[in-house]
Amino acid sequence: MAWVSKSMKMGKSSSSSSASLLKSLLCGPPRSSSSSYSTAKRPSNSSFKEAHDVVAEAEEEVEAAASSGISRPLSEILKELNKRVPDSLVKVLRSENGFSLKYVPWHVMNRILNLHAPEWSGEVRSIAYSVDAKSVSVVYRVTLYGTDAEIYRESTGTASVDDTSYGDPVQKAEAMAFRRACARFGLGLHLYHEDMS
């Protein structure tokens, strides 16, 4: 199967060499005119046709895999991301005043993006501390790459410098900004609507 992954990386131009490799694997080495092969039983024309059909199907699969890659059109990616996140993946954060907030942890969102948009990227755009140095804000960008286009969404997250529960303040602000940027694509957005009702 190594030849399949190599042909995917090299594109369509290598599919003919992949097909010839497949033919040699299916049909065996080319026959020579030596006497050792002349006594061997020759396969019937039907077995050659079957082998040819198998090779033709394999060539089509290799070409399709080489041209499609792992990416999909953005509309398909966004459709998957807009699906409801299973309740088993949703966490609840309870504050001291009794207020509860449902959220999807950043690492779960990361895995969902890896599943449905494996060619996504994310980056911290800026980190800024407030003038009084009591809070930190992070701007995060998530970019999705489809076969037809690429789009990005940015969002901010802010955390109090004094609050060191669940990690350091910059880490918290980054996770919040990442989750919000993902929500702008529809991932976990239903949780924001539930909080409003």
N, C-alpha and C positions, 0 to 999 in steps of 0.2 A: 504493500500500500504506500510505500515511500514515494513511488513514482507519481501517485495521484496528488499528494500534497506538493511535490515539486512542480508538477504541471500547473497546479492552481496558482502557485507563486509566479510562474513564468508566463502565464496567460495562454491564449488560444494557440499561439505559434508552436507551443510544445505539445499540443494535443496529438499531432500526427506521430511524433516520436513516442509518445505514451501509448498510442494505439499500436505502433509497430512492436513495442515491448510487450503489450498485452497479447498480440498475435503470436509472438515467439513463445510466450508462456503457455498459451492454449494449444498451439499447433506443434510445438517442439522445435528443435533446430532444423534448419534447411537440410534437405536430403542431398547427399552427394551421389555421384555415379559409381562409387566403389561397390565391389561385389558383396560386401557385408550387408548393404541395404537392399540389394536386388532380391534377396530371398525373403525379405520381410513381407508380411501380408499388408497390402495397400488398403487404406480405408475406403469405404464407398463414397460416392459423390454426395449422398445425403449427410454423412458426418461432416464433410467439408462445408456444406451449406449451413449446418447447425453451428459450426465453429465461426463461420463468416457472420451469421446473424448475431451471435453472442458478442463478437468483436464490434460489430456496428452499433449495438446497444451500448457497449462500454464506451465507444468513441463519443456517442451523444451525451452520456452521463458526464464524461470528463469535460467536454466542451461547455455543458451547462454549469458545472461546478466552477470551472475556471472563469466564466463570465459573470456569475452571480456573486461570488464571494460570500462573506457573512453578513453583509449589509442588506438593508431592505429600503423601500421607499419610506419617506418620513411619515406619510399618512398611516402606514401600517404600524410603525413604531409608536406614534402618538396614540393610536387606537388601543394598543396594548398597555401603554402607560396610564391611560385614563380609566382603566378597570379598577374596581374597588380592591383595596389592599385587604387581604384576609384578616379577620379580627384577631387571629392567633399571633399576628405579627405586630399588632398595635399595642403600644405601652400607654400607661396612664401615669401622669405626674401630678401628685397632690401637693398643694401648697399649704403653708401653715394656717392660712385663713379658711381652709376647707374647699377652696376652688380646685377643681380637677381639670386637667388638660390632656387630651388624647394626642399621641404623636407616633410617628414611625421612626425608629432609631436610624441614624445616618448610615450605619453599616448595612441595614436591611435595604434601604433605598439604593445604596451602592450595588448590592447584589441584584436588585430588580433591574437597574440600568444595565448591568453586565449581561443579564439574561435577554432583555428585549432590545437593547441598543448597544451591542458590544463595542462599537467604535465611538463611544462617547468620550468626552474629556471634561475635566473640571479644573478650575484654577482660582486661587485667591487673588482678587484684583487690588484690594487695598485693606490695610489694617490701620485704624485711627482711634486714638484715645481721646476722650472728651477733655475739654479745657480744664475741668476740675480733677481729671485723672481718676474719676470714680467708675467709669465704664469704658468698654472697648467695643468698637463696631468693626465688622468684617463684611466686605463685599465679595461675593462668590459668583462665578460664572460657570454654568453648565452648558456644554455644546453637544448637540446631537448631529451625527453624520448619517445621512441616508444616501441612497443611490442617486436620488434626484436633486438633493440640496442639503445644506447644513443650516441649522438655526441655533441660537443661543438665548438663554434667559439669565438674568442677573438678579440677585436679591441681597438684602442685608440681614445681619444678625447682630444683636447687641447683648452684652452680658455685663453684669456688675463685677468690678474688680475685686470687691470684698467677698463675693460668693465663690468659694472654691470647692463646693460640692460638685460631684460628677466631673472632675477634671479642672484644668486651669481655665480662666475666663476667655482667652483667645480661642482655645479649643471649643469651648461651648458656643461662642459667637460664630465660629466657622461652621460648626455642625448645624446651627440654626439657619444660617444663610444658605447652606447647601440644601437643607430640607425645603426651604422656601423657594429656592430656584427650581428644584424638582417639581414642586407644587405648581409652578407657573407652566409646566408642561402637562399638568393634570395628575401627576403621581402623588397620591395621598390627598388630593384636593378635597375629596369627599369629607375628610375629617374637619376641615375648616367650615364646611356647610353645616355639619352636625353641631358644631359648637354654637352656631348662630341660632339654631332652633331650640 
